[in-house]
Amino acid sequence: MPPPSVAVIGGGVGGTLASLALRSRGIAPTIFDSSSRLGGRSTAGHFLAARSPHVGDVTRTLEGAGLLRKWTGRFGVLGGKGGFIDAASFNLAQGKKKRPQPGEPDPPTPHTDTGDFCGFLDHSMEDVYCAPGGFSALCRGVVEMAGIETRLSARVEKAEWSEELGKWRLSVAGGGGGGEKEGEGAPAESTFDAVIFAAHDPSLAASAISSISLPPGHDPAVASRLSTLSSDLRALRLSRTSPVITARITYPQGSLDRVPFDCATLPADPALQFLVREASKAGGGASGASAEGDLWTAVTTSTFAKIHVPHTCSPLPPIDEVTSTVVGGVSRSLAPFFGGAASNVPTPLTATAKVWRAGFTTSSLIPPTVPGEAVIELEPWRMAVAGDFVRTAGSPGEAAAAAGLAAGESVARWFGEQ
């Protein structure tokens, strides 16, 4: 008998780890992602922290496989007047614990424009990992290591539960099978024994729940709960997300050596909230770094992004204008290290920006104080929904990782695989 088949929709960290959990239990997952490469929003991410023991076990496994490495560097806070405070001094001044005590839950991480970006400085620095080549390379490495089938450039347009078949029908546009390759020839409709929704946009999951037909004489309370869950998921995209812009800026090699940090949060800056020197990461960090230049990544505040991306349905402004504005913000932030003048900051060799309309989830469906897993389970229909929008964790990356692992393990348990 062939192993159960599971469609995993979303090829970011959550979907990739859900697939790894399934594959390790003898179940055949297939990842669908509308992008031409794995990684999802995590391609703009910078670290994966491991406060929870469960995620910690997996990060150590991936570290052993060479897919993750500890990130050591000069971390801290850049003040409004240019003063730099290292992470240890900052945490001491804030009275922060290095790690939660046994049995103590992770504090919720507010994704706001002030304070500690994504809880970066809340973590013990020895628990912070980066991925050589970036998180797209991490996801690709996991897929190759575990032999997981992926279909890229494959947009799942509809997912419907078939009561007659006891399976999920997926309507897929584009994409090919047989590993991480693009191509044609993928069937327009496929069936799977179970489905995990791990994409950052929960709208498809909401539609899938709406497709569930309950038998005659069903409990009205079940129909009400399904309807409420579908509505809540559908509203997430508009009401509980905020945009962000990331920029990759390459400076002449050695030109920023006087900058005293490798990674800093900027709680007092109205435009920027995170600056990263990619060379500080093991393996050179994100793809695109070269010996000819010093690659930095800047992450804007959501307030700044909303000015340039006023509404989800609005057309994007010319990306060159956005890039130029972000570069100017970086120059102003680094000016104190160059005599106080932004004009003294070296001119970049190259710069590119990307707009993420739903960059962060501002609140989750399940409050962090409510006990339970970080995943929505609909076992009668063999469906799970995972994502950082389900439950917050120490950081968005950890939330997605925890949710993906939980989803994969839950689905495996439904099929009797331990």
Secondary structure, 3 states (H helix, E strand, C coil): CCCCEEEEECCEHHHHHHHHHHHCCCCEEEEECCCCCCEHHHHHCCCEECCCHHHHHHHHHHHHCCCCEECCCCEEEECCCCCEEEHHHHHHHHCCCCCCCCCCCCCCCCCCCCCCHHHHHHCCHHHEEECCECHHHHHHHHHHHHCCEEECCCEEEEEEEECCCCEEEEEEECCCCCCCCCCCCCCCEEEECEEEECCCCCHHHHHHHHCCCCCCCCCHHHHHHHHHHHHHHHHHHHHCEEEEEEEEEEEECCCCCCCCCCEEECCCCCCEEEEEEHHHCHHHCECCCCCCEEEEEEEECHHHHHHHCCCCCCCCCCHHHHHHHHHHHHHHHHHHHHCCCHHHCCCCCEEEEEEEEEEEECCCCCCCCCCCCCEEEEHHHCEEEECCCCCCCCCHHHHHHHHHHHHHHHHHHHCCCC
